[in-house]
Amino acid sequence: MSSFETPLDLPIAGDGGVHVPVTAPEDPYRTLDDLMAVVEALCPKWPTRGTFVRADKMLL
C-alpha cells in the first residue's frame, strides 16, 4: 500500500550532488611507488630494533 496514487518518476534528490567526471584508473603499482617515495622521504632510515634473545618460535 502506498500513500501516493501514482509512483514518483524521479527520486527527490535525483538531480542533486556534485557531478565529477570519472578519470582513467592509474596503475596501482605506480601509486604504491609514489606512496613509498613519500614514506622514504619522511623516514629515510629504519629505526633500530633490538634482537630477539629468547625467541625459539617466530609466530605472526
N, C-alpha and C positions, 0 to 999 in steps of 0.2 A: 504494500500500500504506500502511495506517495502523496505528499501534500500538494504536489503540482499536478495539474491535469495533463500537461504536455511536458516531456523532458526538456531540460535546457540543452541547447545546441552547443554552447561554448561554456567552458568552466569559468568560474568567477575570476580567477587570476590568469586566464589563458594568455592575455597579451602583456602581462606584467613581467618584470625582471629585466636583466641586462642581457643583450644579445652579443655574444663573443664568438668570433669565427674560430673554428677548430683548426689548430695548427697541425702540421705533419708531425708524426711522432719522431722523437730523436732516438739515436742509438743509445740503448741503456748502458752500454759499456763506456761510451764517451761521457755520459752523465756521471757514472761512477768514477771515472778517471778525473773529471773536474772536481768532484767532491773530495777525492783523496788528495788532490793537489792543495786544496784549501786546508785540509787536516794537517798535511805535512808542513804547510807554511805556518800554521798556528803552533805546532808541536814538532819541530824538526828532529828531535832526539827522543827516543823512547825512555821513559823513566826507569831507573834502576830498580830491580826487584831482587829480593833475597832468594837463596836456593831452598829447595825443599829438603830438609835434613832427614826427617822421619817419614818419608813418603814411600812406603812399599807398594802402594797402589795408586795409580793416577786415574781417577774417575772424573768424568764430566758431570 
